[in-house]
Amino acid sequence: GDALAVSARVAPLGSRLVLLLVEDLTEARRIEAVRRDFVANVSHELKTPVGALSLLSEAVMDASDDPEAVERFAGRMQNEATRLTSLVQELIDLSRVQNDDPLEDSEPVQVTELVGEALDRCRQSASNKQITLASGGTENLHVWGNRGQLAAALGNLVENAVNYSPARTRVGIAGRRIAAPGGDLVEIAVTDQGIGISAADKERIFERFYRVDPARSRDTGGTGLGLAIVKHVAASHGGEVTVWSAEGQGSTFTLRLPEAGNAREKAESGREGR
Ligand code: ADP
């Protein structure tokens, strides 16, 4: 039950999960291989925080006459539980991206609903840090696509905004409709007052497994897959995700997606043309 021994045995989350994000969804064989490995890999990733929790709870029992040690171990248990929660969330997102064909399951999706789901996902971690969550401008906005995948994408952006911000700051989500030559777009911007991202890192954060600060990201259950998922979902829906950031001031991640009516028209005229 000694603190050092426990921390040495609490190995960091491996990057094995990285292998799960499919390189190219059109490669049927690759997907099949990923599916086969999925269960084995997931079990491995889940074992680490679960093992840590079990060791830490033993440590708590051994230290029952030392309130300070109990508090310390309990704090670590909370961290492990947080990691476990976001790991499970990331796995859900991954399986949504891998298993659903966005074109087949497309429907008009209310942006207000997506925002609500994304906010629900972050409410606990935001309130732990006294971060204010705010949203607006999403009334009457609809995008066309796979509800689960779109929710995963927006949820990741809001989760990151909370994770990479100091306490007592604000995270805002703003929606608006913008006219574009190819038809109207819906823009959803997630703004934080967090640590920001350097120009060099901005080039790389959308790559799979890329993390600016692996130690910090690990504390929050980060795997470096979140933004890769967001980018994949945006592209497969005919949209894009961009980032503006100033180091030490904050970041804004912007999702632009075809507006529902516009996207549906395009899909239908494409079908008639066949
Ligand atoms: P992770 O699971 O590590 O959060 P992501 O793919 O979601 O992985 O993000 C990749 C990296 O980009 C993060 O590790 C972090 O360094 C950086 N990042 C993402 N969002 C933000 C943000 N809102 N503010 C500052 N840095 C961010």
Residues whose N, C-alpha, C, O or C-beta is under 5 A from the ligand:
A	BS01	ADP	N160 A161 Y164 G194 I195 G196 I197 I205 Y210 R211 V212 D213 S217 G222 T223 G224 L225 G226 L227 A228 S251
